[in-house]
Amino acid sequence: MKKLTKIMLATAAAASAATAGFAYAAPGGEGRPDQTRAQAQDHATKMFERMDANKDGKLDKADREARQTARFDRLDTDKNGSLSREEFNTRPQRAEKAPDGQKAEGRRGDGKHFGGRHHGGRGGGKHGGFMMKQADTNNDGAISQAEFVASHLAKFDAADADKNGTVTSAERKAQHEKMRAEWQAKRAAQQPKAQ
């Protein structure tokens, strides 16, 4: 069971890494504050630093495995080397900031945070691998910080419809709808035709 669970966690970790820079088109982004390009670049840089588990300046298989092992170890609360259904379904507490900037009490993930779309709970799989390949512009099997930030900013620029250097909630929503329509058209084109 441990091996199967680790494979599932690896998929989630890869999806998280792949989709991290693509949050501009994610559903639910309408309520987020406007973001400037400089803020997006800073966010991407900090995200890369968190994801680079071994601090070697690139995101690759070693980082995915390190995150997968760390997550497995956090979930394996009885430390027996396997995850029960209860352990697997448990979401770790996350510290959040209160409106005044102080840390608020942690709370369980509710599908909108740790295990939800934003962190790869949905939307990974084959699409995650495709997005990773897009970010790996020199095709070396790893994503450097420069590649990661460039990919993040390309998605920002695509969402910034009026090219004023700020992505608004309306632009996020429009980008999400555009990407959804493109995905649905591609999916429909791949469906076998009924005879």
N, C-alpha and C positions, 0 to 999 in steps of 0.2 A: 504494500500500500504506500510506503514511503516513496518508492520510485515513481509511481503513478502520480502521487501528489506533487512531487518535485517537478515533474514534467508540466503539470498544470500551472504551478507557480512560475516556472520559467516562461511559459507562454504569456502569463499576465505581466511579468517583468519586462519581457520584450515589447509587448504592446504598450506598456507604460512609457518605455524609452522612445518608442517609435512615434507615439502620438503626443508626446510632451510639447513639442513645438507647434502643434496643430490645434491648440485650444481655441483659436480665434473663431472657428466655425462650429464649435461645440454647442449643442442645444443648452439652453439655460444661461448663455452668456449675455443675454439681453439685460440682466440686472447688474452686471459688473460695471464698475466705473470706466470712463473713457481711459484709454492708454496711449501714451505717446510712443514713438519709435524708440526713443532713448530708454524709456521704461521697459519696453519689450526686450531690448538688447540686454539690459541689466538683469531682467528676469531670466532670460535664456542663459546668461552666463552663470548665474547662481544655481539654476536648475542643473546645468551641466556639472558644476562642481559637486552637487549632492549626488548625482548619478554616477560619477566617476569613483566608484567604490575603492579601487586600488590606487587612485591618485597618480595614474601614469599619463594623464593628458589625452586619453581617448576612451571612447565607449566601445566595448567589444564583448566577446563571449565571457571573458574573465569577470567583467563587471556584472554581467547578467547572472552568472553563476554565484557570485558573492552576494548579490541582492536576494537571489532565490534562497540561498542557504540561510541568510540572516532572517528572512521572512519565515521560512520553515521553522527555524529555531524559536522564533517568537511565538508562533502558533502552537508548537509542540509543548504545551504547558506542563504536561506530566513527564516530559523528557524521556519517553519510551522509544523514540525513533520512528514513530508513526503518528498520523493524525486521525483522530476520531472525527466523525461527522460534526460533532459539537465543536471541537477545536478548529476545524476547517472553517466553519461558519461564523466563528467568533471574530469580530473586528477589533483590532487594538484601539486603546484610548488614544485620542489625538489632542494635544494641547492647542487651544485656539486663542487668539487675541481678543480681548474685550474691546469695545469701542474706544476706550481711553488708551489703548495700546498695551495694557497690561495683559498677562496671560490669564485667560479664563479657565475654568475647569475643563478638563479633557472630556470628550464625549465619544461615544461609539460611532463608527461609520454607519451611515444610513443609506448607502447606495449612491449618495451624492458626493462622497468624499473618497475615503480609502478604497472601497470596493466598487465604486461607480465608474461612470464614463470617464471622468477626468483622470483617473489613475489606471486606466486600462482594464477595468472590470468588464467593459463592453467595447467592442470596436477594434480588437486586436486581430489575432489570427493572420490570415494571408494579407490583409491590408496593412498590418503592422510591419511585416517583412518588406512589403513594397515601399512603405514610407522610409524604412531604414535604408533601403537601397538608394532611394532618392537623395537622402542626406549624405550618403557616402559617395561624394562626387569624384574622388580619385580611385574608387573601387578597390580599396585595400582591405576591406572587411572590417574596418573600424571607423568610428566617427570621431574626428578631432573636434576640439572646442570651436575652432573656426567654422568647420562644416556645420556643426550643430547650431551655432548662432546664425549663420547665413541661411540655413533652412528655416529657422524660426522667423527670421526677418522677412524671408520671401513670402511666408504665409501671412505675416503682418501686412506686407505691401499689397498682397492680393485682396485682403479684407478692407484696406484703406481706399475705398472707392473714389473719394474726392481728392485723394493724394495730398492731403493737408498735414500728414505726419501724425495723425491721431485716429485711432479706431474707436468708433462709438458703438453703443449697443445696437443701434439700427444697422450699422455696417456689419457687425458680427452676425446679426440675424439674417441679413441678405446673403452673406457669404455662406452661412449654413444652408440656407434654402437652395442656393446655386449648387453647392457640392452635393446635396441630397438629390437634386434633380439629375445631375450628371451620373451619380452612382446608380440611380434607378434606371436611367437610360442604358447604361453599360450592362447592368444586370439583365434587363429585358432583352438586349441584343444577344446575350450569352445563353438565354433560355432556348431549349430545343423547340422548334416550331411544331405545333400540333397538325396532324394530317387528317 
